Amino acid sequence: MTNSPHDSSITLAERLGATALVCEVFSSTRLSTSIHEVVLAGNATLAGVPGNDVMIRVATTAGAFVRRRYSVRDVDAERGHVTLWITTGHDGPGSQWARRARPGDPVDVIGPRGKVVLNERADWHLFLGDTTGLASFYRMAQSIEAPGRAIFIVEIDHSGDALTADFNEGLGVTGIFVDRQDRAKDDPSGLLRGLAAFALPPDRGHAYLFGEFHRIKAVRVALGDRGLADEDVSFKAYWRTGRENADHGEPDKSGD
Ligand SMILES: Cc1cc2nc3c(=O)[nH]c(=O)nc-3n(C[C@H](O)[C@H](O)[C@H](O)COP(=O)(O)OP(=O)(O)OC[C@H]3O[C@@H](n4cnc5c(N)ncnc54)[C@H](O)[C@@H]3O)c2cc1C
C-alpha cells in the first residue's frame, strides 16, 4: 500500500490550506436502508471542527477519479478515527465506494473542508434538510453547550433512516423526521410543512440548511418569510436531483 496521496490531492490540499492523507477504511457498516457508516483510520486533524467535512477521492465505473465530500459525523482524536455517514440509496461513485468499502482499503482524503460552523451566539439552532445533512447536524448539535436548544427537521426516504443521537444533558432537543413518501426528491413541500408546524422560539436563533439543491433554496426563502435574517441562516446545497456532483464534489448550482 502506498502511504503517499495522489499528486493531485497534494496540490489541491495545498491550494485549500488543508491536509491530504492516505487513510485506511477501519470499518464500513450499513446503519439503515440509505445510510452507511464508514470509519476512516488516519489523523483526527482531518475532521476539523463540527460542521466541517472531508473530501475523498473515489473511482468512477469508467476508471476515472472524482472527489466527493462528506461531513464528519464523529471523531476519535486518540485513535485518529473519523466517522462519516454516507447515503447509499442512489448510484454514484461515492455511494458505490461506501457500499463496497472494506477494512484496510486505502483512500485519499483531504480535510478539513467547509465554512459553515456553529453560531456560538445563538440561543437556539435549527437544523433542516435531508439525510445527507444528518452527520453534520448531529455533530454540530453535540457541540452545543447547555443551556441551548436544538431543533431538527429532516426529510427521510425510509423510516429506518430516522437515526438518532445522544446530546449534552441540559440541551433542549426537539425534532421531526418528515417521510418523503412518493414526493419527488427535489420537492421541498415536506420540509416546508415540517417548518410551518414549528413555532420558532423568540430569542436569537440560527438555521443550518444542508441537503438537496431545490429543497434548500425553497426553505431558505421560507425562513426569510418567517423573519430570520440572512446572517442567521447558513446553507449549503449538498447534491442536486438528476445531476451528478462535479468532479470536485460540488453540485451544479446553475439555473433553476
Ligand atoms: C460539503 C458537503 C458535505 C456533504 N456531506 C454529506 C454527508 O455527510 N453524507 C452524505 O451522504 N452526503 C453528503 N454530501 C453529499 C454528497 O457529496 C452527494 O450526495 C454526492 O453527490 C454523492 O456522490 P455520488 O458519487 O454518490 O453521486 P453522484 O455521482 O454525485 O450522483 C449520481 C446520481 O445520484 C443522485 N444523488 C446524489 N446524491 C444523492 C443523494 N444523497 N440522494 C439521492 N440521490 C442522490 C444525483 O442526482 C445523480 O443523479 C455532502 C456534500 C457536500 C458538498
The ligand as an ORCA input file, in Angstrom:
! r2SCAN-3c Opt
* xyz 0 1
  C     -19.872     19.980      1.917
  C     -20.635     18.717      1.612
  C     -20.886     17.799      2.636
  C     -21.615     16.628      2.367
  N     -21.835     15.737      3.378
  C     -22.503     14.584      3.130
  C     -22.700     13.593      4.147
  O     -22.260     13.746      5.287
  N     -23.369     12.460      3.805
  C     -23.856     12.251      2.547
  O     -24.451     11.212      2.302
  N     -23.690     13.163      1.562
  C     -23.017     14.312      1.825
  N     -22.833     15.232      0.833
  C     -23.495     14.987     -0.447
  C     -22.715     14.039     -1.352
  O     -21.396     14.515     -1.525
  C     -23.502     13.979     -2.670
  O     -24.727     13.327     -2.442
  C     -22.771     13.329     -3.817
  O     -23.479     13.628     -4.991
  C     -22.658     11.833     -3.702
  O     -21.847     11.389     -4.754
  P     -22.147     10.089     -5.608
  O     -20.881      9.827     -6.356
  O     -22.693      9.019     -4.734
  O     -23.304     10.530     -6.602
  P     -23.192     11.494     -7.898
  O     -22.280     10.902     -8.916
  O     -22.886     12.886     -7.462
  O     -24.692     11.467     -8.433
  C     -25.241     10.337     -9.130
  C     -26.765     10.457     -9.136
  O     -27.269     10.276     -7.818
  C     -28.048     11.392     -7.405
  N     -27.715     11.643     -5.986
  C     -26.544     12.120     -5.473
  N     -26.609     12.163     -4.136
  C     -27.844     11.726     -3.784
  C     -28.495     11.522     -2.550
  N     -27.910     11.765     -1.389
  N     -29.757     11.044     -2.558
  C     -30.369     10.749     -3.728
  N     -29.800     10.900     -4.947
  C     -28.545     11.380     -4.975
  C     -27.641     12.563     -8.318
  O     -28.720     13.456     -8.507
  C     -27.285     11.825     -9.612
  O     -28.443     11.604    -10.370
  C     -22.106     16.391      1.064
  C     -21.841     17.318      0.022
  C     -21.126     18.467      0.295
  C     -20.871     19.451     -0.822
*
